[in-house]
Amino acid sequence: MVAFRNAAGQATLSNWWSNDDRQFAFARQGKGFLVMNAGNSPLSMALLTTLPKGTYCDVISGDFVNGACTGKTVDVNELGQAVFRINSRQQEPMIAIHIGKNN
C-alpha cells in the first residue's frame, strides 16, 4: 500500500461509493482506486475508477514485476469503469489499483 499512497495519495478523493453492507470504494482522481468488502455478502459491481484504460495490477494480492502482475488483475475500459468481484471471506477482501502498475 506504500506504492498506492505514493502514486495516488495527493490526488483528490472522488467517486466515493458505499452501500449498507459495509462495502465501499473510492478513487484518487486519475491516480488510484480502492475497493473493500468488509460485509457479509459477495461484492460484484462495475464501478467508475477515473483511471485510464488498461490492465492494472492489484497491489494487495501481488505486484507488477518484470512486466507482469504476480496477483489479480483488473481491466479498466475506455470509460474508466471496471468490474470488481470480492468475496468477503477472502484473506484480503480488497483490491487496490493505481497508475504505474498497469500495462
C-alpha positions as CSV (number, residue, x, y, z in Angstrom):
1,M,0.0,0.0,0.0
2,V,3.0,2.3,0.2
3,A,3.2,2.3,-3.6
4,F,-0.5,3.1,-3.7
5,R,0.0,6.0,-1.3
6,N,3.0,7.3,-3.3
7,A,1.1,7.1,-6.6
8,A,-2.3,8.3,-5.5
9,G,-2.1,9.9,-2.1
10,Q,-2.1,13.6,-3.2
11,A,-4.9,13.2,-5.8
12,T,-8.4,14.4,-5.0
13,L,-10.7,11.9,-3.3
14,S,-13.6,11.2,-5.7
15,N,-16.2,8.6,-6.8
16,W,-17.0,7.5,-3.2
17,W,-19.4,4.5,-3.3
18,S,-20.8,2.6,-0.4
19,N,-23.8,0.5,0.5
20,D,-25.5,-0.8,3.7
21,D,-23.4,-4.0,3.7
22,R,-20.0,-2.5,4.7
23,Q,-18.8,-2.4,1.1
24,F,-17.1,0.7,-0.2
25,A,-14.9,2.1,-2.9
26,F,-13.2,5.4,-3.7
27,A,-10.9,6.9,-6.4
28,R,-7.9,9.2,-6.0
29,Q,-8.8,11.1,-9.1
30,G,-7.0,9.7,-12.1
31,K,-4.3,8.1,-10.0
32,G,-5.7,5.1,-8.0
33,F,-8.8,3.2,-6.9
34,L,-9.6,1.1,-3.8
35,V,-12.5,-1.3,-3.2
36,M,-13.1,-3.1,0.1
37,N,-15.7,-5.7,1.2
38,A,-16.0,-5.8,5.0
39,G,-19.6,-7.0,4.7
40,N,-21.2,-10.4,4.8
41,S,-22.1,-10.9,1.2
42,P,-20.0,-11.1,-2.0
43,L,-19.4,-7.9,-4.0
44,S,-19.8,-7.9,-7.7
45,M,-20.2,-4.5,-9.3
46,A,-19.0,-2.2,-12.1
47,L,-17.5,1.0,-10.7
48,L,-16.0,4.2,-12.2
49,T,-12.3,4.2,-11.3
50,T,-11.3,7.5,-13.0
51,L,-8.2,5.6,-14.3
52,P,-7.2,5.4,-18.0
53,K,-8.0,2.3,-20.0
54,G,-5.7,-0.6,-19.3
55,T,-5.0,-3.7,-17.2
56,Y,-3.9,-2.9,-13.7
57,C,-2.2,-5.0,-11.1
58,D,-3.9,-5.3,-7.7
59,V,-1.2,-4.3,-5.3
60,I,-3.0,-6.0,-2.4
61,S,-2.7,-9.5,-3.9
62,G,0.6,-9.0,-5.8
63,D,2.9,-6.6,-7.6
64,F,4.0,-5.6,-11.1
65,V,7.3,-7.4,-11.6
66,N,9.3,-7.6,-14.9
67,G,6.2,-6.5,-16.9
68,A,3.8,-9.0,-15.3
69,C,1.4,-8.9,-12.3
70,T,2.0,-11.6,-9.6
71,G,-1.5,-11.2,-8.3
72,K,-5.0,-10.3,-9.5
73,T,-5.5,-8.0,-12.5
74,V,-8.3,-5.5,-13.2
75,D,-9.3,-4.4,-16.7
76,V,-10.4,-0.8,-16.9
77,N,-12.4,0.1,-20.0
78,E,-12.2,3.2,-22.2
79,L,-14.9,4.8,-19.9
80,G,-12.8,4.3,-16.8
81,Q,-15.0,1.5,-15.5
82,A,-14.0,-1.9,-14.1
83,V,-15.9,-4.8,-12.7
84,F,-14.9,-5.8,-9.2
85,R,-15.7,-9.2,-7.6
86,I,-14.6,-9.6,-4.0
87,N,-15.8,-12.3,-1.6
88,S,-15.9,-11.0,2.0
89,R,-14.4,-14.3,3.2
90,Q,-11.2,-13.8,1.1
91,Q,-8.0,-13.5,3.1
92,E,-7.7,-9.9,1.8
93,P,-11.2,-8.7,0.8
94,M,-10.0,-5.6,-1.0
95,I,-8.4,-4.5,-4.3
96,A,-6.2,-1.5,-4.8
97,I,-5.0,-0.4,-8.3
98,H,-3.0,2.7,-9.4
99,I,-1.2,4.2,-12.3
100,G,2.3,2.9,-12.7
101,K,1.2,-0.7,-12.0
102,N,-0.5,-1.3,-15.4
103,N,0.2,-2.3,-18.9
